[in-house]
Amino acid sequence: MNSGQVTQDKKRNIVNIYWLEAKYEFLKSLRLPVFALSTILFPTLFYMFFGLSFGQQDFGPVNSATYYFVSYGVFGVIGASLFGFGAGVAAERGQGWMRLKQASPMPPLAYFVAKLAMAAMFSTIIFLLLWLLGFLFGEVRLAALQLLSIWAIMVVGSLPFAAMGLAIGYAVGPNSAPAIVNLVYLPMAFASGLWIPIQALPEFLQKIAPFLAPYHLAQLAFSVINVDQGDSVLGHIIVLGIYTVLFLVIALILYKRDEGKTFG
C-alpha cells in the first residue's frame, strides 16, 4: 500500500470518527427526556402561549406570530447550546467520561465538534417546529431566503452560547450545572427582549440589553424581517465574536485546570 493510500485512509477514518461521535451524541441527547423535552418543549410552549395567542397584532411590517417565531427561535437555540454544553459537559465530567475520552485515541476536538453538531441539530428541530406552528396557526409567511437566513443566523450565532456553556460545564459540578445554566439563561433571555419586545421592558433593562449576547443574536435575526432596533449588523457580529473568544479562553483555562487535577 503506497503512502498516498495510507494518508487517504487516515483522513477517511478521521472523518468517520467525527461523524460517529456526532451521530451518537445526538442520539444520546435525544434519548434523555430531561434534555430533549425541556430543550424542545420550552420554546415551543412559550411560542404557543405568547406568540400565537396575541392574534394578528402588528409588529411593524410583520404580525405577532412572525415576530415571536424569530424571538422564541433564538431563545430555543440559546437553550440548546447552553444546556448541551453546560449541563452535558458537567455531567460527563462527574461520571468520569471525560477521563476516558482523554485517554482514548479519539481526536480531542471530535468531542466538542460532536456537541456543536448536536446543538445545531436540536436548534434546527426547534426552528422547524416553531415555523410549522406559525405557518399553520399564526399566518407566518416568510420567503424561503428569509427562512434560510434566520436559520443560518440562529445556528451560527449559537457559538458564543456554546462557549459560555462549555465554560460553565468546566466550572461547576454535575448537580449544580443545570441550576447555574438556568440562572444565566432565563434572566439573560428576558433582559435581552426575547420574551417580550425590548421596547416593553423597563428602561433600566433596555440599557442593559446591548451588553448581553442574546440581544445581539436576536437583533441579527430580527433584521431579516425588518423589526430590529436599527443598530449596526457588524456591531452585533463583533459583540458575539467577543463573547465567543472570551468564554472559549475561560473554558480553556478551566479545562487545563481540570486536566491538571486529573493527571497531575
C-alpha positions as CSV (number, residue, x, y, z in Angstrom):
1,M,0.0,0.0,0.0
2,N,1.5,3.3,-1.0
3,S,1.8,6.4,1.2
4,G,-0.9,8.2,-0.6
5,Q,-3.4,5.4,0.0
6,V,-2.4,5.3,3.7
7,T,-2.9,9.1,4.0
8,Q,-6.3,8.8,2.3
9,D,-7.4,6.0,4.6
10,K,-6.3,8.0,7.7
11,K,-8.4,11.0,6.5
12,R,-11.4,8.7,5.9
13,N,-11.0,7.2,9.3
14,I,-10.8,10.7,11.0
15,V,-14.0,11.8,9.2
16,N,-15.7,8.6,10.2
17,I,-14.7,9.2,13.9
18,Y,-16.2,12.7,13.8
19,W,-19.3,11.5,12.1
20,L,-19.9,8.7,14.6
21,E,-19.2,10.9,17.6
22,A,-21.7,13.5,16.3
23,K,-24.3,10.8,15.5
24,Y,-24.2,9.1,18.9
25,E,-24.0,12.4,20.7
26,F,-27.3,13.4,19.1
27,L,-28.9,10.0,19.7
28,K,-27.8,10.1,23.4
29,S,-29.3,13.6,23.9
30,L,-32.5,12.6,22.1
31,R,-32.9,9.7,24.4
32,L,-32.5,11.8,27.5
33,P,-36.1,13.1,28.2
34,V,-34.8,15.8,30.7
35,F,-32.7,17.3,28.0
36,A,-34.6,16.6,24.8
37,L,-38.1,17.5,26.1
38,S,-37.1,20.6,28.0
39,T,-34.9,21.9,25.2
40,I,-37.6,21.4,22.5
41,L,-40.8,21.9,24.5
42,F,-39.8,25.0,26.5
43,P,-39.5,27.4,23.5
44,T,-42.4,25.6,21.8
45,L,-44.8,26.2,24.7
46,F,-43.7,29.7,25.1
47,Y,-44.4,30.4,21.5
48,M,-47.8,28.7,21.7
49,F,-48.9,30.6,24.8
50,F,-47.5,34.0,24.0
51,G,-46.6,34.1,20.3
52,L,-49.7,32.6,18.9
53,S,-52.2,33.8,21.5
54,F,-51.9,37.5,20.6
55,G,-53.8,37.1,17.4
56,Q,-52.7,39.2,14.4
57,Q,-51.3,42.2,16.3
58,D,-48.8,44.0,14.1
59,F,-45.2,44.4,15.0
60,G,-44.1,46.8,12.3
61,P,-44.2,45.0,8.9
62,V,-45.0,41.6,10.4
63,N,-47.6,40.1,12.6
64,S,-47.0,38.9,16.2
65,A,-46.7,35.3,15.3
66,T,-43.9,36.1,12.9
67,Y,-42.1,38.3,15.4
68,Y,-42.3,35.7,18.2
69,F,-41.3,32.9,15.8
70,V,-37.9,34.7,15.5
71,S,-37.8,35.7,19.1
72,Y,-38.5,32.3,20.6
73,G,-36.5,30.6,18.0
74,V,-33.5,32.5,19.2
75,F,-34.5,31.6,22.8
76,G,-34.6,27.9,21.9
77,V,-31.3,27.9,20.1
78,I,-29.6,29.5,23.0
79,G,-31.1,27.0,25.4
80,A,-29.9,24.0,23.3
81,S,-26.4,25.4,23.3
82,L,-26.2,26.3,26.9
83,F,-27.7,23.1,28.2
84,G,-26.0,20.9,25.7
85,F,-22.6,22.1,26.7
86,G,-23.1,23.4,30.3
87,A,-25.1,20.6,31.8
88,G,-23.7,18.0,29.3
89,V,-20.0,18.6,29.9
90,A,-20.5,18.9,33.7
91,A,-22.4,15.6,33.9
92,E,-19.8,13.8,31.8
93,R,-17.0,15.2,33.9
94,G,-18.8,13.9,37.0
95,Q,-19.3,10.4,35.5
96,G,-15.6,10.2,34.6
97,W,-16.5,10.1,30.9
98,M,-14.1,12.9,30.1
99,R,-11.2,11.0,31.5
100,L,-12.0,8.1,29.2
101,K,-12.3,10.4,26.2
102,Q,-8.9,12.0,27.1
103,A,-7.2,8.6,27.4
104,S,-8.7,7.3,24.1
105,P,-7.0,7.8,20.7
106,M,-10.0,9.8,19.5
107,P,-9.1,13.4,18.4
108,P,-9.9,15.7,21.3
109,L,-11.7,18.1,19.0
110,A,-14.1,15.4,17.9
111,Y,-15.9,15.6,21.3
112,F,-16.5,19.3,21.1
113,V,-17.5,19.2,17.4
114,A,-20.0,16.5,18.2
115,K,-21.6,18.7,20.8
116,L,-21.7,21.6,18.4
117,A,-23.4,19.3,15.8
118,M,-25.9,18.1,18.4
119,A,-26.7,21.7,19.4
120,A,-27.1,22.6,15.7
121,M,-29.5,19.7,15.1
122,F,-31.6,20.5,18.1
123,S,-31.6,24.1,17.0
124,T,-32.9,23.1,13.6
125,I,-35.6,20.9,15.1
126,I,-36.7,23.9,17.3
127,F,-36.6,26.2,14.3
128,L,-38.7,23.9,12.1
129,L,-41.2,23.1,14.8
130,L,-41.8,26.8,15.6
131,W,-42.1,27.6,11.9
132,L,-44.6,24.8,11.3
133,L,-46.8,26.0,14.2
134,G,-46.5,29.6,13.0
135,F,-47.3,28.6,9.4
136,L,-50.4,26.5,10.4
137,F,-51.8,28.7,13.2
138,G,-50.3,32.1,13.0
139,E,-50.1,33.1,9.3
140,V,-46.3,33.2,9.4
141,R,-45.5,33.8,5.7
142,L,-41.8,34.3,5.0
143,A,-39.8,33.8,1.8
144,A,-37.5,30.8,1.5
145,L,-34.5,33.1,1.6
146,Q,-35.7,34.8,4.8
147,L,-36.2,31.4,6.5
148,L,-32.8,30.2,5.4
149,S,-31.2,33.4,6.6
150,I,-32.9,33.3,10.0
151,W,-31.9,29.6,10.4
152,A,-28.3,30.3,9.5
153,I,-28.1,33.2,11.9
154,M,-29.5,31.2,14.7
155,V,-27.3,28.1,14.2
156,V,-24.0,30.1,13.6
157,G,-25.0,32.6,16.3
158,S,-25.2,29.8,18.8
159,L,-21.4,29.6,19.0
160,P,-21.0,32.2,21.8
161,F,-23.6,30.3,23.9
162,A,-21.9,27.0,23.3
163,A,-18.6,28.6,24.5
164,M,-20.5,30.0,27.5
165,G,-22.0,26.6,28.3
166,L,-18.6,25.0,27.9
167,A,-17.1,27.4,30.5
168,I,-20.0,26.6,32.9
169,G,-19.5,22.9,32.3
170,Y,-15.9,23.0,33.4
171,A,-16.5,25.5,36.2
172,V,-19.2,23.7,38.2
173,G,-20.2,20.2,39.2
174,P,-22.9,18.0,37.6
175,N,-25.5,18.6,40.3
176,S,-25.3,22.3,40.2
177,A,-24.8,22.8,36.4
178,P,-28.5,22.8,35.3
179,A,-29.4,25.3,38.0
180,I,-26.5,27.6,37.1
181,V,-27.4,27.4,33.4
182,N,-31.0,28.4,34.2
183,L,-29.8,31.2,36.4
184,V,-27.8,32.5,33.5
185,Y,-30.1,31.6,30.6
186,L,-33.6,32.8,31.8
187,P,-32.7,36.3,33.2
188,M,-30.4,36.9,30.2
189,A,-33.1,35.9,27.7
190,F,-35.7,38.1,29.4
191,A,-33.4,41.1,29.7
192,S,-32.5,40.8,26.1
193,G,-36.1,41.1,24.9
194,L,-36.6,37.5,23.9
195,W,-39.8,37.0,25.9
196,I,-41.4,40.4,25.3
197,P,-40.3,43.2,22.9
198,I,-37.4,45.2,24.1
199,Q,-39.5,48.4,24.0
200,A,-41.8,46.9,26.6
201,L,-39.1,46.2,29.1
202,P,-38.3,48.6,32.0
203,E,-35.9,51.4,31.0
204,F,-33.0,50.1,33.1
205,L,-33.3,46.7,31.3
206,Q,-33.3,48.4,27.9
207,K,-30.0,50.0,28.9
208,I,-28.5,46.6,30.0
209,A,-29.7,44.6,27.0
210,P,-27.0,45.8,24.5
211,F,-24.3,44.3,26.8
212,L,-25.9,40.9,26.6
213,A,-25.1,38.4,23.9
214,P,-28.8,37.2,23.3
215,Y,-29.8,40.8,22.4
216,H,-27.3,40.9,19.5
217,L,-28.2,37.5,18.2
218,A,-31.9,38.4,18.3
219,Q,-31.3,41.7,16.5
220,L,-29.4,39.9,13.7
221,A,-32.4,37.6,13.3
222,F,-34.9,40.4,13.6
223,S,-33.1,42.4,10.9
224,V,-34.2,39.7,8.3
225,I,-37.8,40.7,8.9
226,N,-37.1,44.4,9.4
227,V,-38.1,44.7,13.1
228,D,-34.6,45.2,14.6
229,Q,-33.6,48.3,16.5
230,G,-31.6,49.6,13.6
231,D,-28.1,49.0,15.1
232,S,-25.1,48.1,13.1
233,V,-25.1,44.5,11.9
234,L,-21.3,44.5,12.1
235,G,-21.5,45.7,15.7
236,H,-23.7,42.7,16.6
237,I,-21.3,40.3,15.0
238,I,-18.3,41.9,16.8
239,V,-20.0,41.6,20.2
240,L,-20.9,38.0,19.6
241,G,-17.4,37.3,18.5
242,I,-16.0,38.9,21.6
243,Y,-18.3,36.7,23.8
244,T,-17.2,33.6,21.9
245,V,-13.5,34.3,22.3
246,L,-13.9,35.4,25.9
247,F,-15.7,32.2,27.0
248,L,-13.5,29.9,24.9
249,V,-10.5,31.3,26.7
250,I,-12.2,30.9,30.1
251,A,-13.2,27.3,29.1
252,L,-9.6,26.5,28.0
253,I,-8.3,27.8,31.3
254,L,-10.8,25.7,33.3
255,Y,-10.1,22.7,31.0
256,K,-6.4,22.9,31.8
257,R,-7.1,23.2,35.5
258,D,-9.4,20.1,35.3
259,E,-6.8,18.2,33.3
260,G,-4.1,19.1,35.9
261,K,-6.3,17.8,38.7
262,T,-7.0,14.5,36.8
263,F,-3.5,13.7,35.5
264,G,-1.3,15.8,37.8
